[in-house]
Amino acid sequence: MKKGQLLISYILIVLLSGVGLSGCASLQDKAREMFVRKKPIVKSPTADLEKVINYNKTYRNSYILWRACQEEMIDKLGMNRKKDLRLRYIIIEYLKSMQSCLKQEKAQNIGVALQKFEDMTSELVRRRLTNPEVRQLKRFLSREGRVFQKEFSYQKMQEWIKPSIRRVSPDYLEDDKN
């Protein structure tokens, strides 16, 4: 062999061993797919038949997460517009989740608080707020947050939370008809 061929073969050996030793994930994955059997997915027959909706747990979790997001929004308002918008959206989702867990009478009260929050924070969506507007919105959020915590805390709402329900999957009901 000539020196040029020897050099090329040496470089190829070094590159191939480097790729093999470095653990090139794409090559290893392809090799693994060829030689390893895939486990069949076994679906339990009773897993999807019933679904229990626990409104107590859902309300409690939504309340805790709402409170955390509300506090974060008060602390960070005006610093990052994208984060402000995301927190606004998340807070609205938690309030709607809490509203869906309550009986009709109290759900309307949360609807009023939700509407107040949406109205007051709607300026966030349209434009950037000035410093005085940010301070005013922070005061509003902290004041309304305290009122909301007093009226809709988990301890006070336990009697107004819907009872847990058990739902049967529609697929299971169709199987019975056949």
Phi and psi in degrees as a GROMACS rama.xvg file:
@    title "Ramachandran Plot"
@    xaxis  label "Phi"
@    yaxis  label "Psi"
@TYPE xy
-84.0804  166.264  LYS-2
-63.7541  -36.4569  LYS-3
-65.3997  -43.2501  GLY-4
-67.8653  -37.5064  GLN-5
-65.3217  -41.0497  LEU-6
-65.216  -43.3108  LEU-7
-64.3261  -43.8198  ILE-8
-65.4968  -37.8616  SER-9
-63.6166  -43.0425  TYR-10
-63.9385  -43.0582  ILE-11
-61.3103  -41.5879  LEU-12
-64.2213  -42.6818  ILE-13
-64.9186  -43.2209  VAL-14
-64.1107  -45.8757  LEU-15
-65.0303  -41.3792  LEU-16
-68.3331  -34.877  SER-17
-63.2254  -43.5008  GLY-18
-65.7351  -41.5237  VAL-19
-66.5125  -40.9388  GLY-20
-78.488  -28.9039  LEU-21
-74.2962  -16.5913  SER-22
81.85  48.1887  GLY-23
-56.6264  112.142  CYS-24
-64.091  -39.2264  ALA-25
-66.8298  -38.7392  SER-26
-68.5567  -41.9035  LEU-27
-64.5495  -38.8811  GLN-28
-64.7733  -41.5697  ASP-29
-64.7928  -41.0728  LYS-30
-65.8961  -40.2976  ALA-31
-64.7272  -38.5079  ARG-32
-63.8269  -34.8207  GLU-33
-72.6012  -34.9658  MET-34
-108.971  -10.0104  PHE-35
-108.394  131.338  VAL-36
-75.1457  143.661  ARG-37
-84.8739  136.942  LYS-38
-75.0244  134.908  LYS-39
-69.786  143.32  PRO-40
-82.0079  116.452  ILE-41
-100.821  119.211  VAL-42
-98.8091  125.112  LYS-43
-70.1064  134.043  SER-44
-65.9401  -25.1772  PRO-45
-99.7039  -1.8732  THR-46
-64.3363  -40.1559  ALA-47
-101.772  4.7735  ASP-48
-72.9503  -40.4007  LEU-49
-129.773  146.631  GLU-50
-134.714  124.047  LYS-51
-95.2819  126.1  VAL-52
-102.962  112.119  ILE-53
-99.2281  98.6416  ASN-54
-68.4185  -30.9317  TYR-55
-59.8796  -50.1969  ASN-56
-65.752  -41.3613  LYS-57
-63.4508  -43.8946  THR-58
-64.1652  -46.01  TYR-59
-61.1213  -46.3643  ARG-60
-64.7577  -43.3391  ASN-61
-63.6788  -39.0633  SER-62
-64.3534  -46.1909  TYR-63
-63.3967  -44.6056  ILE-64
-69.4453  -35.6737  LEU-65
-60.5524  -46.3885  TRP-66
-62.023  -41.417  ARG-67
-64.8681  -43.7371  ALA-68
-67.1674  -37.61  CYS-69
-63.082  -44.9392  GLN-70
-64.9168  -40.3763  GLU-71
-65.3631  -38.374  GLU-72
-66.0007  -39.4437  MET-73
-64.3391  -42.3898  ILE-74
-69.4066  -41.3684  ASP-75
-102.832  4.10269  LYS-76
-59.934  131.549  LEU-77
91.4233  -11.0948  GLY-78
-81.2096  -42.8544  MET-79
-141.118  114.687  ASN-80
-63.7721  -40.8752  ARG-81
-63.3296  -40.859  LYS-82
-67.3678  -38.1009  LYS-83
-60.1737  -45.1879  ASP-84
-65.7647  -41.4386  LEU-85
-64.8402  -42.74  ARG-86
-64.1769  -39.1263  LEU-87
-59.2578  -47.0734  ARG-88
-62.2941  -43.7667  TYR-89
-64.8606  -42.9587  ILE-90
-62.0686  -42.1188  ILE-91
-62.3933  -41.2927  ILE-92
-63.7161  -41.5777  GLU-93
-66.2066  -39.5439  TYR-94
-63.8945  -39.5843  LEU-95
-66.7436  -37.9219  LYS-96
-63.8006  -42.5564  SER-97
-64.7517  -39.5676  MET-98
-63.0555  -38.3575  GLN-99
-70.9026  -18.5737  SER-100
-86.8853  -13.8533  CYS-101
-97.3095  158.711  LEU-102
-68.6014  163.596  LYS-103
-54.7442  -41.0969  GLN-104
-62.3957  -48.3116  GLU-105
-79.5108  -25.6209  LYS-106
-63.61  -33.5772  ALA-107
-66.0305  -36.8395  GLN-108
-64.673  -40.9522  ASN-109
-66.0454  -34.4446  ILE-110
-60.4745  -37.8801  GLY-111
-66.1552  -45.5282  VAL-112
-63.7582  -38.5837  ALA-113
-63.4169  -42.9342  LEU-114
-64.4608  -40.5691  GLN-115
-59.6977  -46.3005  LYS-116
-62.6352  -45.5217  PHE-117
-62.5965  -41.6749  GLU-118
-63.7402  -44.5529  ASP-119
-71.0392  -33.9812  MET-120
-95.7368  4.36555  THR-121
-65.6959  -25.4219  SER-122
-64.808  -28.2569  GLU-123
-58.5986  -37.3703  LEU-124
-72.144  -38.3846  VAL-125
-76.6114  -40.4823  ARG-126
-158.838  171.542  ARG-127
-74.5978  140.604  ARG-128
-90.8674  148.41  LEU-129
-81.8599  167.546  THR-130
-58.6474  -44.6794  ASN-131
-62.6102  -36.639  PRO-132
-67.578  -37.2095  GLU-133
-63.6093  -45.3576  VAL-134
-61.9561  -41.3328  ARG-135
-63.7439  -42.6282  GLN-136
-66.7792  -37.0112  LEU-137
-62.8688  -43.2077  LYS-138
-61.9846  -43.9098  ARG-139
-61.0099  -47.0686  PHE-140
-62.9317  -41.5267  LEU-141
-69.6882  -39.7365  SER-142
-65.5917  -50.5642  ARG-143
-66.9942  -32.3763  GLU-144
-63.1405  -42.1605  GLY-145
-64.7699  -42.6925  ARG-146
-63.145  -43.4282  VAL-147
-63.8077  -41.7152  PHE-148
-62.77  -37.2939  GLN-149
-68.7162  -41.9317  LYS-150
-81.3839  -35.7003  GLU-151
-119.592  26.5461  PHE-152
-64.0952  156.337  SER-153
-59.5885  -38.9386  TYR-154
-63.717  -39.469  GLN-155
-77.6364  -23.2907  LYS-156
-96.7536  -1.07991  MET-157
-56.5589  -38.1017  GLN-158
-75.9905  -17.913  GLU-159
-97.6508  -4.47558  TRP-160
-77.8364  137.447  ILE-161
-60.7527  150.09  LYS-162
-71.137  152.79  PRO-163
-62.6731  145.191  SER-164
-126.867  158.161  ILE-165
-116.286  120.862  ARG-166
-108.201  140.954  ARG-167
-98.9083  138.317  VAL-168
-61.4969  138.207  SER-169
-61.9506  -30.3546  PRO-170
-64.3842  -37.2485  ASP-171
-65.7887  -39.0949  TYR-172
-67.6302  -35.7229  LEU-173
-66.35  -36.799  GLU-174
-63.8852  -34.9153  ASP-175
-67.8085  -32.7475  ASP-176
-69.761  -32.7867  LYS-177
